Amino acid sequence: MSIKIVSFRRGRKTQNLHQAVLRLDNVKNREGAKSYIGKKVEVTFSKNSIKGVITRVHGDNGRVVARFRRGLPGQAITKEVKSP
């Protein structure tokens, strides 16, 4: 199963760099995404990694919101996320 970052959680004029919307493969509905709440995720870069937790469901198509300890850089969009 692959998990990818789709976007930052954002509003009309702001975006929150500590929260990201994740796409889970093989999850197509809200009920399937609810089972991932509370799971830990980690984005790895060349020298460091940023850890986070899936906190809530985003919409009805199986997307989830993850909150990270540090703000994510812009290069994190479309990056693969691993769950330790």
Backbone as a ProteinNet text record, in pm:
[ID]
protein_1_A
[PRIMARY]
MSIKIVSFRRGRKTQNLHQAVLRLDNVKNREGAKSYIGKKVEVTFSKNSIKGVITRVHGDNGRVVARFRRGLPGQAITKEVKSP
[TERTIARY]
83.8	0	88.2	57.5	134.5	48	111.9	47	122.8	52.3	116.8	54.9	136.9	88.2	27.5	-97	-167.2	-156.1	-172.2	-176.5	-156.4	-129.3	-135.5	-282.2	-314	-449.5	-456.9	-556.8	-557.8	-697.9	-701.9	-825.6	-816.3	-901.2	-903.6	-779.3	-732	-617.4	-498.1	-508.7	-399.9	-374.6	-255.5	-229.2	-151.7	-179.7	-120.2	-8.5	115.7	229.6	248.8	182	192.3	90.7	-2.6	-105.2	-106.8	-123.1	-124.8	-238.8	-290	-393	-321.5	-352.2	-286.7	-385.6	-336.8	-417.3	-371.3	-464.6	-436	-480.1	-390.7	-429.4	-523.7	-613.5	-710.8	-813.1	-820.3	-923.9	-1008.5	-1136.4	-1222	-1337	-1352.9	-1465.8	-1424.9	-1516.7	-1492.4	-1475.8	-1552.8	-1547.1	-1413	-1358	-1227	-1115.7	-1130	-1027.6	-1030.1	-1144.7	-1154.6	-1065.8	-1035.7	-953.1	-806.6	-765.9	-627	-604.1	-708	-692.7	-610.9	-509.4	-421.1	-292.7	-281.9	-160.3	-50.5	72.2	187.5	239.7	285.5	342.5	473.8	555.4	686.4	723.8	766.4	815.4	966.6	1036.2	1181.7	1241.3	1335.8	1413.2	1556.2	1646	1782.5	1853.4	1837.9	1910.8	1823.1	1697.1	1612.8	1475.1	1396.1	1258.8	1167.4	1042.2	941.5	831.2	799.4	700	566.8	460.2	326.9	228.1	102.9	-5.4	-127.2	-197.1	-321.8	-429	-494	-586	-732.5	-765.1	-906.7	-923.7	-1048.2	-1083.7	-1107.8	-1071.6	-1090	-1178.3	-1306.2	-1397.2	-1450.4	-1512	-1577.1	-1503.2	-1386.1	-1315.9	-1194.3	-1186.1	-1076.7	-951.9	-958.2	-843.6	-841.4	-720.8	-707.4	-617.8	-627	-542.9	-442.8	-315.9	-210.5	-150.3	-123.3	-60	85.1	178.7	321.1	380.9	490	554.2	617.4	684.9	745.8	670.1	686.1	622.3	687.6	607.5	658.8	706.2	812.8	855	766.5	777	697.1	731	854.2	895.1	823.4	752	684.8	560.5	508.1	390.1	426.6	342.4	356.9	465.2	514.2	615.5	550.4	619	572.8	591.7	491.4	494.6	499.6	581.4	584.1	525.1	467.2	410	494.4	569.2	658.6	583.8
-117.8	0	124	216.2	340	455.8	546	665.8	783.9	879.6	996.1	1123.3	1227.8	1359.1	1426.3	1467.5	1530.7	1682.3	1736.6	1880.9	1915.7	2041.6	2091.8	2114.2	2108.7	2144.9	2296.4	2346.3	2488.4	2544.3	2674.8	2749.3	2830.8	2927.9	3008.5	3095.2	3149	3239.3	3192.7	3080.9	3033.7	2886.3	2842	2698.2	2665.2	2549	2505.9	2406.4	2443	2360.1	2241.8	2241.6	2130.6	2021.2	2044.5	1945.8	1919.9	1793.9	1756.6	1659.6	1664.2	1571	1455.3	1333.1	1213.5	1129.4	1069	975.7	833.4	750	610.9	526	444.2	354.5	246.8	201.5	96.5	137.4	265.1	313.7	412.4	381.8	461.9	530.6	506.4	567.9	612.4	684.3	742.4	634.7	528.4	423.1	351.1	328.7	265.4	353.2	484.9	578	593.8	571.1	587	488.1	375.9	276.4	318.4	422.3	469	582	630.7	739.4	690.7	768.1	732.7	664.7	624.6	560.3	664.1	623.1	711.5	705	819	827.6	904.6	888.2	953	986.4	1111.3	1156.4	1163.8	1093.9	1088.4	1170.7	1255.6	1332.9	1282.2	1346.5	1294.5	1288.8	1390.1	1393.1	1372.2	1405	1397	1344	1322.2	1276.7	1354.4	1366.7	1438.3	1339.9	1328.3	1232.2	1300.6	1223.2	1276.2	1167	1207.2	1115.7	1149.8	1047.4	1068.6	1104.2	1219.3	1270.5	1261.8	1275.2	1277.3	1241.4	1220.9	1190.7	1321.9	1327.2	1447.2	1411.8	1444.8	1418.9	1276.2	1239	1108.9	1011.5	1048.2	962.9	892.7	879.5	803.8	883.6	1014.1	1096.3	1116.2	1138.3	1162.6	1284.1	1341.4	1454.6	1405.2	1440.7	1405.7	1533.5	1531.9	1645.6	1608.3	1694.2	1669.2	1758.3	1712.3	1786.3	1915.3	1906.9	2024.2	2054.9	2175.9	2211.6	2139.8	2100.2	2030	2130.9	2098.9	2186.9	2164.3	2251.9	2239.4	2115.9	2065.3	1946	1820.2	1830.2	1712.9	1674.5	1765.4	1733.9	1623.2	1524.2	1403.5	1310.5	1331.9	1246.7	1124.5	1013.1	888	896	852	851.7	707.3	679.2	543.2	540.2	427.1	412.1	309.3	355.8	264.4	165.4
0	0	0	-86.8	-90.1	-42.5	27.6	80	23.2	-38.2	-97.3	-44.1	-35.7	4.4	-117.6	-105.9	-216.5	-207.5	-87.7	-71.7	74.9	100.4	236.2	270.1	397.5	438.6	429.4	359	330.4	326	335.6	318.9	191.8	181.9	60.5	47.2	158.5	152.7	234.6	303.8	388.7	364.4	398.5	400.3	526.4	580.2	705.4	672.5	699.5	663.7	757.9	872.4	967.5	940	847.5	818.2	667.7	630	489.2	462.5	341	296.3	227.8	269.2	217	137	28.1	-50.9	-20.5	20.1	50.6	-68	-122.8	-230.8	-177.7	-260.8	-230	-124.9	-90.1	1.2	-77.3	-93.6	-180.5	-108.2	23	91.6	231.8	295.1	426.9	534.7	526.4	628.1	625.2	507.8	497.5	550.7	534.2	580.8	732.8	795.4	941.6	1016.1	955.6	1024.1	1033.9	960.7	963.9	1064.4	1128.3	1225	1343.6	1381.7	1491.7	1447.4	1321.2	1270.7	1252.6	1276.9	1262.4	1119.7	1068.7	934.9	942.4	839.5	838.3	693.7	673.6	543.3	553.2	463.5	469.1	357.1	393	297.1	301.2	231.4	220.8	356.4	438.7	565.7	688.1	678.4	797.4	761.1	862.9	842.4	935.1	894.3	971.6	1005.3	1134.1	1180.7	1204.8	1185.4	1206.5	1239.6	1258.6	1295.5	1209.8	1162.2	1088.9	1190.2	1169.7	1270.6	1232.6	1104.4	1066.5	920.7	882.3	743.6	671.2	543.4	462.7	343.5	350.3	240.3	240.2	127.1	116	26.1	-27	-123.2	-65.3	66.2	126	155	151.6	186.7	338.5	394.6	538.1	559.7	679.1	718.1	820.8	799.8	895.3	950.9	1080.7	1147.3	1174.3	1132.2	1146.4	1253.9	1314.2	1422.9	1372.2	1258.8	1195.9	1067.5	1019.7	894.2	777.4	681.6	564.6	460.1	387.6	278.5	155.7	59.1	-62.1	-143.1	-130.1	-204.1	-154.4	-44.6	10.9	-69.2	-150.1	-230.7	-329.6	-343.4	-424.9	-371.9	-250.7	-191.7	-127.8	-134.3	-72.8	79.2	153.7	298.8	344.9	445.7	497.7	637	672.8	806	881.1	982.3	1055.2	1142.9
[MASK]
++++++++++++++++++++++++++++++++++++++++++++++++++++++++++++++++++++++++++++++++++++

